[in-house]
Amino acid sequence: MSIITNINKLFDHRIRLGIMSILMVNEYADFNMLKELLGATDGNLASHTKALEKAEYIKVEKQFIGKKPNTRYSTTALGKAEFNKHINALEKLIHIK
């Protein structure tokens, strides 16, 4: 099997790659945390989180903290597995001699 086949097109964009990277090392992150860490606009971040949610790589939980809405994200088992495959493929690609 070719190394390239394990590179996941869904992680091609830096925002989606960033979302997954943050969620892999944190139990969860809320919308504002992701927005601040990634330097993304509301609309941009929303479209990328929707793409990852549609692929079932992240789980979205909406709640209220006081009277303020809060959206938080976490990785799914599938998302973790696919992201790890992607990172491993990139590492192999980098080390090809």
N, C-alpha and C positions, 0 to 999 in steps of 0.2 A: 504494500500500500504506500502511496506517495505521501510525503509529509504535508504537502500542500493541501491534500484533501481534508486534513483536520483543522485547517485554518477556517474559522467561522466568519462568514461575511457579515453577520449581525454585529460583530465586534469591530468592524472596519472603522467606524466613526469614533473619534476621540472621546466624545461625550458618553457614548454607550460603553466604551472600554473603561472610562473613568468611573461610571456608575457601578459597573461590576467590580472593579478594583476596590472601590470604597466599601461595597457591600460584602466582599470576600473577607475583609479584615474587621468588620463591625457587624454586630448582630443585626442592626438595622440603621437606617439613616432617614431623616425626614427631608421633605422637599427643600426647605430653606438651607439645610446643611449641604445637600448635594449642589444646590444652586451656588452657594458661596464657594465651596471647594473647587467646583468645576468652572466657575466664571461664566455660567450659562444664563440665558434669558429664561423667563418663565415659560414662554411658548416653546422654545428650543428644548428645554429640559422635559417638558410635558410630552412632546412628540417622541423623544427618545425613551422615556420610561414606558410609554404606551407600547412601543415596538418590543421592548424587552418583556413586558407583561403579556402581550399577545403570544409571544414565543414560549410563555410559561417559564421564563428564566428568573423573573422576580415576582414577588407577591406584594400587593398594594393593600394597605390598611388605612381606612379613613376614620378619623375620630374627632372629637372636640376636646380641646384643652381649655377649660373655662368656656368662653363663648366663641373661641377662635377655632376654625377648622384646622386640622393637622393631618397631613398625609405622610405616612411612613412606608418605607420599602425594605424588603429583605430578600435574600436569594432563596430560590427553591433548590431542592436536591438536583433537579435537572439542570438548572442554571449553573450551579457549582461544578457539576460534572462537565458540562460543555465549555465553561470558562477554563477549567483546568486542562482539558484537551487542547484548547486554542493556545494557551500559554506554553504547554509542552511542545506543540508543533512549532511555535515561533522560536523557542529555545533550540530545537533541533535544526531549524533552518539557519539560525545564526551560527551554529557550530559545524555546519557542513564545510568540509575542507576540499 
